Amino acid sequence: MSIKNAFTKFETILGENVWRGEIANARYGQSTNGVTVDIAGVLLPETPEQVQKIVAVAYDERVSLYPISMGNNWGYGSSSPVTAGNVIV
């Protein structure tokens, strides 16, 4: 069980629709209240089947998912998770 194994599997499922590192943190790492959180990565599924596979991998690898809508969630402090190490879906 590891985040590295999880991302290998996520990339198999989603191809280039997996963001990590600077691109993930630049887009989702800072909330509207100025708090910065380290994001493990961002997954951009396009089908319900991909979502099902992502959830199964996260369960198997014990990776925390943080689902968001297509909007910015401004009323909730933006789209950044409240704790570090989450994978945004």
GROMACS elastic network, one bead per residue, 0.5 to 0.9 nm:
[ bonds ]
;  ai    aj funct       b0    kb
    1     4     6  0.85726   500
    1     5     6  0.69708   500
    1     6     6  0.78542   500
    1    60     6  0.71024   500
    1    62     6  0.65338   500
    1    63     6  0.85540   500
    2     5     6  0.53124   500
    2     6     6  0.62553   500
    2     7     6  0.87700   500
    2    61     6  0.56544   500
    2    62     6  0.73544   500
    2    63     6  0.76217   500
    3     7     6  0.61767   500
    3     8     6  0.86388   500
    3    40     6  0.82054   500
    3    58     6  0.88541   500
    3    61     6  0.69777   500
    3    62     6  0.81547   500
    3    63     6  0.65258   500
    4     7     6  0.52877   500
    4     8     6  0.63309   500
    4     9     6  0.87737   500
    5     8     6  0.51427   500
    5     9     6  0.63706   500
    5    10     6  0.86311   500
    5    61     6  0.73320   500
    6     9     6  0.51660   500
    6    10     6  0.60554   500
    6    11     6  0.86256   500
    6    54     6  0.89259   500
    6    57     6  0.62888   500
    6    58     6  0.67211   500
    6    60     6  0.84559   500
    6    61     6  0.59777   500
    6    62     6  0.86950   500
    6    63     6  0.74387   500
    7    11     6  0.59655   500
    7    12     6  0.84330   500
    7    18     6  0.82031   500
    7    41     6  0.84983   500
    8    11     6  0.53007   500
    8    12     6  0.64374   500
    8    13     6  0.89146   500
    9    12     6  0.50250   500
    9    13     6  0.63626   500
    9    14     6  0.86703   500
    9    54     6  0.84147   500
    9    57     6  0.71059   500
   10    13     6  0.50869   500
   10    14     6  0.59468   500
   10    15     6  0.76856   500
   10    17     6  0.89416   500
   10    18     6  0.72014   500
   10    43     6  0.77018   500
   10    53     6  0.84224   500
   10    54     6  0.65361   500
   10    57     6  0.75631   500
   11    14     6  0.50947   500
   11    16     6  0.69199   500
   11    17     6  0.75693   500
   11    18     6  0.62559   500
   11    43     6  0.89470   500
   12    15     6  0.57216   500
   13    17     6  0.89927   500
   13    45     6  0.86768   500
   13    50     6  0.66269   500
   13    53     6  0.73817   500
   13    54     6  0.76631   500
   14    17     6  0.52663   500
   14    18     6  0.65408   500
   14    43     6  0.76545   500
   14    44     6  0.73956   500
   14    45     6  0.65153   500
   14    46     6  0.84208   500
   14    50     6  0.72909   500
   14    54     6  0.89607   500
   15    18     6  0.67456   500
   16    19     6  0.77336   500
   16    44     6  0.89266   500
   17    42     6  0.81707   500
   17    43     6  0.61014   500
   17    44     6  0.51296   500
   17    45     6  0.69869   500
   17    46     6  0.88638   500
   18    41     6  0.71657   500
   18    42     6  0.57980   500
   18    44     6  0.63734   500
   18    45     6  0.87496   500
   19    22     6  0.85950   500
   19    23     6  0.63697   500
   19    24     6  0.54905   500
   19    40     6  0.89418   500
   19    41     6  0.54769   500
   19    43     6  0.64946   500
   19    44     6  0.82814   500
   20    23     6  0.62184   500
   20    24     6  0.51377   500
   20    25     6  0.77153   500
   20    39     6  0.79161   500
   20    40     6  0.65722   500
   20    42     6  0.64706   500
   20    43     6  0.89770   500
   21    24     6  0.55745   500
   21    25     6  0.62720   500
   21    26     6  0.85387   500
   21    38     6  0.89567   500
   21    39     6  0.77436   500
   21    40     6  0.73757   500
   21    41     6  0.68755   500
   22    25     6  0.51393   500
   22    26     6  0.57450   500
   22    27     6  0.84410   500
   23    26     6  0.51979   500
   23    27     6  0.62625   500
   23    28     6  0.85463   500
   23    41     6  0.87449   500
   23    42     6  0.89585   500
   24    27     6  0.54453   500
   24    28     6  0.59624   500
   24    29     6  0.70516   500
   24    38     6  0.88844   500
   24    39     6  0.64597   500
   24    40     6  0.77627   500
   24    41     6  0.56320   500
   24    42     6  0.59364   500
   24    88     6  0.88776   500
   25    28     6  0.52422   500
   25    30     6  0.75074   500
   25    36     6  0.86689   500
   25    37     6  0.78079   500
   25    38     6  0.64175   500
   25    39     6  0.56366   500
   25    40     6  0.83046   500
   25    41     6  0.78445   500
   25    42     6  0.89711   500
   26    29     6  0.58598   500
   26    30     6  0.75555   500
   27    30     6  0.77545   500
   27    79     6  0.89116   500
   27    80     6  0.87382   500
   28    31     6  0.75311   500
   28    36     6  0.89199   500
   28    37     6  0.83014   500
   28    38     6  0.88455   500
   28    39     6  0.72236   500
   28    42     6  0.84517   500
   28    78     6  0.81502   500
   28    79     6  0.60683   500
   28    80     6  0.50349   500
   28    81     6  0.81836   500
   28    88     6  0.83730   500
   29    35     6  0.82731   500
   29    36     6  0.54279   500
   29    37     6  0.50002   500
   29    38     6  0.59212   500
   29    39     6  0.59912   500
   29    79     6  0.83387   500
   29    80     6  0.56029   500
   29    81     6  0.79772   500
   30    33     6  0.80531   500
   30    34     6  0.61666   500
   30    35     6  0.56770   500
   30    37     6  0.62285   500
   30    38     6  0.86982   500
   30    78     6  0.80080   500
   30    79     6  0.83787   500
   30    80     6  0.61789   500
   31    34     6  0.54982   500
   31    35     6  0.55426   500
   31    36     6  0.64953   500
   31    37     6  0.81075   500
   31    74     6  0.86428   500
   31    76     6  0.88980   500
   31    77     6  0.53041   500
   31    78     6  0.51871   500
   31    79     6  0.69254   500
   31    80     6  0.56037   500
   31    81     6  0.83618   500
   31    82     6  0.89677   500
   32    35     6  0.75077   500
   32    74     6  0.71167   500
   32    76     6  0.86963   500
   32    77     6  0.51071   500
   32    78     6  0.57496   500
   32    79     6  0.89310   500
   32    80     6  0.88978   500
   33    36     6  0.89814   500
   33    77     6  0.63621   500
   33    78     6  0.86050   500
   36    80     6  0.82421   500
   37    80     6  0.70751   500
   37    81     6  0.71330   500
   37    82     6  0.72868   500
   37    83     6  0.65707   500
   37    84     6  0.53042   500
   37    85     6  0.81605   500
   38    41     6  0.89251   500
   38    81     6  0.89364   500
   38    83     6  0.80182   500
   38    85     6  0.60983   500
   38    86     6  0.80758   500
   39    42     6  0.77132   500
   39    80     6  0.80181   500
   39    81     6  0.78949   500
   39    83     6  0.86745   500
   39    84     6  0.59642   500
   39    85     6  0.53289   500
   39    86     6  0.57452   500
   39    87     6  0.65057   500
   39    88     6  0.76640   500
   40    84     6  0.75209   500
   40    86     6  0.54312   500
   40    87     6  0.53041   500
   40    88     6  0.80103   500
   41    85     6  0.81144   500
   41    86     6  0.72026   500
   41    88     6  0.63289   500
   41    89     6  0.87898   500
   42    86     6  0.87739   500
   42    87     6  0.55820   500
   42    89     6  0.59563   500
   43    54     6  0.85129   500
   43    87     6  0.71514   500
   43    88     6  0.61033   500
   44    88     6  0.85024   500
   44    89     6  0.61303   500
   45    48     6  0.77923   500
   45    49     6  0.86881   500
   45    50     6  0.57057   500
   45    51     6  0.60923   500
   45    54     6  0.84095   500
   45    89     6  0.74496   500
   46    49     6  0.85099   500
   46    50     6  0.68235   500
   46    51     6  0.79764   500
   47    50     6  0.52884   500
   47    51     6  0.65903   500
   47    52     6  0.88956   500
   48    51     6  0.50527   500
   48    52     6  0.63132   500
   48    53     6  0.87699   500
   49    52     6  0.50939   500
   49    53     6  0.63241   500
   49    54     6  0.86604   500
   50    53     6  0.50982   500
   50    54     6  0.61198   500
   50    55     6  0.86497   500
   51    54     6  0.50496   500
   51    55     6  0.62107   500
   51    56     6  0.86247   500
   51    89     6  0.84693   500
   52    55     6  0.52671   500
   52    56     6  0.62755   500
   52    57     6  0.87814   500
   53    56     6  0.50662   500
   53    57     6  0.62375   500
   53    58     6  0.86046   500
   54    57     6  0.51871   500
   54    58     6  0.61195   500
   54    59     6  0.85599   500
   54    89     6  0.88436   500
   55    58     6  0.50515   500
   55    59     6  0.60960   500
   55    60     6  0.86059   500
   55    65     6  0.79382   500
   56    59     6  0.51328   500
   56    60     6  0.61910   500
   56    61     6  0.85938   500
   57    60     6  0.50746   500
   57    61     6  0.59615   500
   57    62     6  0.81295   500
   57    63     6  0.80529   500
   58    61     6  0.52026   500
   58    62     6  0.55285   500
   58    64     6  0.67115   500
   58    65     6  0.71159   500
   59    62     6  0.50821   500
   59    63     6  0.65618   500
   59    64     6  0.82695   500
   60    63     6  0.79684   500
   63    85     6  0.85376   500
   63    86     6  0.73274   500
   63    87     6  0.74617   500
   64    85     6  0.75223   500
   64    86     6  0.51631   500
   64    87     6  0.61783   500
   64    88     6  0.87026   500
   65    86     6  0.56397   500
   65    88     6  0.58455   500
   65    89     6  0.66720   500
   66    80     6  0.86112   500
   66    81     6  0.64956   500
   66    86     6  0.61140   500
   66    87     6  0.58077   500
   66    89     6  0.60185   500
   67    79     6  0.89748   500
   67    87     6  0.82835   500
   67    88     6  0.57017   500
   68    71     6  0.78374   500
   68    72     6  0.84317   500
   68    73     6  0.78404   500
   68    79     6  0.65083   500
   68    80     6  0.88724   500
   68    88     6  0.70540   500
   68    89     6  0.62687   500
   69    72     6  0.74990   500
   69    73     6  0.74595   500
   69    79     6  0.83194   500
   69    89     6  0.86054   500
   70    73     6  0.86149   500
   71    74     6  0.82672   500
   71    78     6  0.88229   500
   71    79     6  0.81368   500
   72    75     6  0.85096   500
   72    76     6  0.88504   500
   72    77     6  0.87494   500
   72    78     6  0.53718   500
   72    79     6  0.56651   500
   73    76     6  0.54469   500
   73    77     6  0.66762   500
   73    79     6  0.56186   500
   73    80     6  0.89861   500
   74    77     6  0.53313   500
   74    79     6  0.75226   500
   75    78     6  0.68947   500
   76    79     6  0.76806   500
   77    80     6  0.73463   500
   77    81     6  0.89635   500
   78    81     6  0.85117   500
   79    88     6  0.85858   500
   80    83     6  0.86407   500
   80    88     6  0.81590   500
   81    84     6  0.71386   500
   81    85     6  0.88183   500
   81    86     6  0.68894   500
   81    87     6  0.87412   500
   81    88     6  0.77835   500
   82    86     6  0.88607   500
   83    86     6  0.69612   500
